[in-house]
């Protein structure tokens, strides 16, 4: 690993909106072509994918991870609570950078069917593909990417390192970004990538306005066991008035539960004895729909038109495997994904409700979009303003409609007002009977 030179003590106070006046460097700083702030799924993926590009062969990349603990695959400890519903397109991306072979040596589960329905009607929409997607634990993907990164000659990794200060150049300047680290070291780079999560320090340094709100919901995650071994290739999601509940198949009768519900309900559920929690989960998934009269009338019409697909029989849950955890749910979208020689990726740029399982998938798309624009501009520097501006435009065209759709789906399914329930139920049935439209949705979901 490179030795980084020291910064003299800083005399100015830290002010995020005025980062340019803080540095007083005695010794020359160490130069990197790319510095990535934040490890995890997106930061590790960006480091590996960039390093493997032909254009980056003689470049140097520094990956800064604030966590001192490396991700590890420990099968004896059961399944990780955080899993990803990985799309086919992103599985191909991970395969292209060498991570998928490592993932296959650990564990994953593909599935071919998914059912979506709600508690106030019987209309269901289902999708089938071979495969529909892959359920993979977060730590397995992180471990695979990190194993590759540690063996790349053009990647340096520093763990337990926090960025304390960032000096940005003027827009379109030829100057580099300068970073002051908690250790006192200083680094300069042509391109700074912020992959440091929803509370991104890099984004705050850019002073980019963020549209954000919390949902007054918590997501409960745990691993559940069922004797229904024939359901290992099926995913389920049911929309309840308090939020969606989803079962993602892990294989061999195990499912990852992602249950989004009001914060007061989540606090109650997280503290229930295991047997009571299992009973509540089965009830949420299997209880007969409470169909209002107006919705029932719409269903009668749908049934006569051959548009009514009834909800599936979900696997019976018999026990919990391991602990439960909960986390707050929210939405955010930065107005800018770039700044001077700086790009934001993953939750640093955008955060979504987990109902569509698209958080990490959108992050991986951002990595690919950045690399595509770097490669499409071989005569420009990797941190060039026009390169980054093109990246931002391309990613926003992909992300903005998806963020709006997911947030809209959450809000649409959060109401029990009969006319809205009837309209969304009838609309769901219509979409389910239109192969062309379903295929468009399916192709997008798998990309």
N, C-alpha and C positions, 0 to 999 in steps of 0.2 A: 504493500500500500504506500502511496506517496506520503512524504512528510510535508505538512502544511506549515508555512511560516506564520509567525505570531503577529497579531495586531497590538499596537500600543493601546493603553486604556483610552476609552472613548470619553470625550469631554462633553458632548452634546446629549441632551435628553432624547429619548426615543419618541419620535412623532411620526406616525404612519403616513400622514398626508404630506410630509416634507422630508423624504428620506435622503435627499441629495447632499445634505450638509453635515453628515455625521461622521465621516471617515477621516482619519488622519493616519496614513500608512507610512511607516518608516522603511520596512523591508518590502521588496517586491512580493506581490501576492502570487499564489500558484494559479496557473491558467488551466481551465477546462473548457472544452467546446460546448458541453451540455452539463448542467447541474439539475438534478431532479430532487425536489424536496418532497419527502413522503414515500415510504415504501408501500407495503400492502399490495393489493391486486393490481391497481392501475400504475402505481409508480414502478413496481417491478416489471410489469409488462412493457412499459415505455422504455425502461433501461435495456431490456433484452432486445426488443424489436428494433430500436434505433441502432444498437451496437452491431446487429447482424446485417444492417444495410451496407452495400458495397461502398457507398459514399462515406460511411463512417469508419471504414477500416483503419485509417490512420488518425482518427479523432479520439478524444478522451472524454469519458462520461463519468460523472460523480453522482452516486446515489446516496442521499442523506436520509437515514431512517431514525426518527427520534426514539423508537423503541429499542431497548437493549436486547430484548429477547427475540431470537430467530424463530420463525414459524416452523413447526415440526409436525410430521405425520406420526401419530401415536395410536395405532389401531387398538391397543389394549385398553385405551381410555374411552372407547366407544366413538360415536359420531360427533363431529363438531356441531355446535348449535347453529352456526351460520352456514347456510348452503346457498348455492347459486343455481338458478334455472338457466343454464347456459344455452344460448341459441346455437343452431347449427352453424351459422356464419361465424360466430366467435369461437366455436370449437375448431373450425377450419383455420382461423387466425392463430390459435394456440398451437395447432398442429404444425403450421408453417414456421413457427419459431422454435419448434422442438420440445414444447412443454407437454403436448398430449401424450407422447410415449411414456413420459414419466408419470403422468396422471393415470394412465392405464395400468402401470405397475403398482399403483396404490389402489384406488377404488373410485368408481363412478357408477351411475346407473342411467341408462337411456330409457326414454318412455315414448310411446307411440300415440297416446290418446289423452285428451284433456276435456273435462266437462266443466261448464260454468252455468250456474243457476242461482236462484234467490229464494228467500224464505216467504215471500208474499205472492208467489205465482208458481206455476208448474212449467213455464217455458224454460227450455234449456238450449244452450248452444254448445256444440261439440266440434272438436277438430281432430283429425287423424292424419298422421304422416309417419314415415319410417326413415329416420326418427323424427319425433316432434321436437325433442331437445334432450339435454343431459342435466342430471342433478349431480352437482359436484360440491364438496365441502370447500369453503374458502381457504382453509389452511393448506389443503392439498394443492390448490392452484398456486398459492403463494410459495409453498415449498418448492414446487417444480420450477417456477420462474427464478427463484433465488438460487437454486442449484446451478442453473444455466449461467446466471449473471456472475456467480463467483468464479466461473471457469473461462470467462471472456477476457481477453488481454486488454481490451479497451474500456473496461468498466472497473471503477474503484467503488467500494462500499464502505461507508462509515455508519456504524450503528451507535445508538445512544447519543446522537449529535443533534443539537437544536439550533435552528437559525435564529439569531437575535436581532440582526439588522440587515436591511437590504437597501442598497443604493442603486437606483434606476437611472439609466441615461435619459437624455431628452429623446422625444419621439423621433424616429428615423435617424438617430445619431449613430456614428460608427463606434462609440464608446461601448464598453462591456457593462454587464451587471456585476456589482460587487456584493458579496455576502460576508457578513461578520458572524462567526459561529460562537456558540456558548463557550467553547474551549479557548476562545481568543484567536483562533485561526481565521484567515481571510482567503477567499477564493474569488476569482473573476471568471466570467463565462460569457460566451456568445449567445447562449440560450438558456433561460431559466424556465423550468417546468414546475408548476405548482400542482402536486398531486397529494396535498396534505389535508384532505378531508373537508367536511362541511364548515369547520371553523378555520378555514385556510388562512394562515398568516401571509402567504404570498398574495392571495386575493385582497386582503386588507391593505397590504402595501400598495397595490394598484389603486386603491381607493375607488373600486368599482361599485356602483350601487347594486344592491341585491334585492330582488323581489322574493320575499319569503314569508312563510307563516307556519305555525304548528297546527296540527289537526285535532288536538285534544284527544289523541289516541295513543295507545301503547301497542307495540307488536310483541306478542308472546311467542317464543320459539322453544321447541323441545323435540325429542325423538320419541315416536310412538310405535308400539308393536301391535300387529294384527295377525291372526291365523290365516287370513285370506291371501295366500301366496300367489293366487292367479291375478292379483291386482298390481303386480310389480311394474307394469308398463303403463299405468294410468295415473294421471294427476287430476285432482279435484279442487274446485273453488266454489264456495257458496257465499252469496252476499246476504248478510244479516243486517237488520236496522242499525246495529251497533258497529258494523264493520265486517270485512270479508274474513272467512276462515279457509285455509288451503292445506291440502295434504299433498306432499311431493314425495314420490316413491324413491326410496333408497335401495330397494332390493331385499330379498329374503324376508319379506313381511314387515319391513321397517318403513316408516314414513317420517318425513320432517314436517312438523306442524308449524305453520305461520298463521297466527290468529291475531288479527287487528281489531281492537275494540276500544270503547271509551275508557278513559284512564281509571275511573272508579271501578269499572268491571274488571279491568286488567289487574288492579291491586287486589281485588277479591280472588280472582282466579289463580294468581301466582302463589297465594298462601293456602290454597285448598290442599287437603290430603290427596295423595296420588289417585286413590280410587274415586274420589269425588270429582277430581279434575277430569279423569277419563270419562266419567258419566256425563259431565257437562259437554265435553268435546263430541261424544257420540250423539247427544241430543241436538247440538248445534248443527251437525252434519245430516242427521237422519230424521229429525222431527218433521212431521207432515206439514206442508205449506199452509200458512194461514191466508187463504185467498179471499180478499174482499169481494162483495157481490159484483161490482163493476168489472173487476179483473176476471172473475169467473165467467161473466158474460162474454168478455173478449176471448177467453180461452175456448168457449163453446164455438165461437166463430172460427177461431184458428184450427180447432179440431176438425170441423167440417171442411175446411180448406186444406186439410192435410199438413198443417204447419206446426202442429204441437208435438214436440219431443219431450217426453216426461223425464224428470230427474233420474240419475242413475242410483243404483244401490251402492252406497259407499262401504268400504271395508269396516268391519266391526273392530274397534280399538279395544284391546284388552289390558294393556299396561303401558307405563312410561319407562323408557330406557334412559336413565341418567337425569340430570338436573333440568330445571326450567329457567328461562331468563326473559327479561322484557326490556324494551328500548323505546324511546319516544319517536313519534312519526311526524315528519314535516315535509314541507316543499320549499325549494329555493332555486333561483335561477339568476346568475350574475348577468348584468346587462352587457358586460364585455367578457370575452374569454381570453383576451390578450391585453398586453401592455407593451412598453418598450422592451424588446428582446425577451418577452415573457409570454408563456401560454399556460392556461389552466386546463386541467383534465379531471375527470371523475367528479366526485362530490364537491371538490373545490369550485367547480363551475356550475353544477346542477345537482339537485337532490329530488327524488320522487318517492311517492307512496309505493310500498312493495306489492300492491295488488296485482301488478302485471309482471313482476319479477324482472324489471328492466334496468335497475340501478347500475349494477356492474356491467351489464351488457352495453349500455350507452357509453360508459367509461371506456370500454375496449374499442368501441367505434371511434371515440375521440382520438385514441392512440393511432389507429389506422389512418384517420383523416389527416393528422399532423404529418405522419410519415409520407403519405401520398403527396401532400403539398410541398414537402421538402424535396422529394424526388422529382416532382414536376417542374422544379425551378433549379436546375443544376448550376446555372450561372450566378445564382444568388446565394448569399450566406444563409446558414440554417436559421439564424435569428433575424433575418431581414424583415422589415416591416411588411412588405408586399407578400412575402411568403406567409407570415402569420395572419395577415388580414384575409388572405384567401382561405386559410385554414378555418378562421373564425366564421366566415360567411358560409362555407360548406357545412361545418358542424351545426351551426344554428339552423340551417335549412332542414337538417335531419332531426335535431333535438326539439326545437320549439313546438312543432305539431305533436310530437309524442308526449312532451310534458303536458301540454294543454289537454290532450286526449285522456291521459291517465288521471289528471286532476278532475277533469269533467266526469269521468267514470266514477270516481270516488264520490263526488257530490251528487251525481244522478242517483246512485244506489244508496245514498244516506237518508233518503226521504221515504216515508210511508204514506204520503199523500196519495189517495186512491187514483185520481186521474193520471198522475205521473207514473205510478206503478203500472197502471193499465197500458199507458203509451209505451213505456220501456219494455214491458213484457211482450206486447204485440210486435214491437220493433225487433226484439231479440228473435222471436219466432220467424219473422220475415227474413232476417239475415241468415238464419240457419237453413232456410230453404232456397237460398240464392247461391248456387255453386260458384259463380264468377266472383261475387263479392266476398264469399268465404275464402276463396283461394287468394284473393288480394290480401285479406287480413292474415291468412296463414303464412303467405310468403314474407310479409313484413315481420310477423312474430318470430319466424325462423331465421331471419337475416342477421 
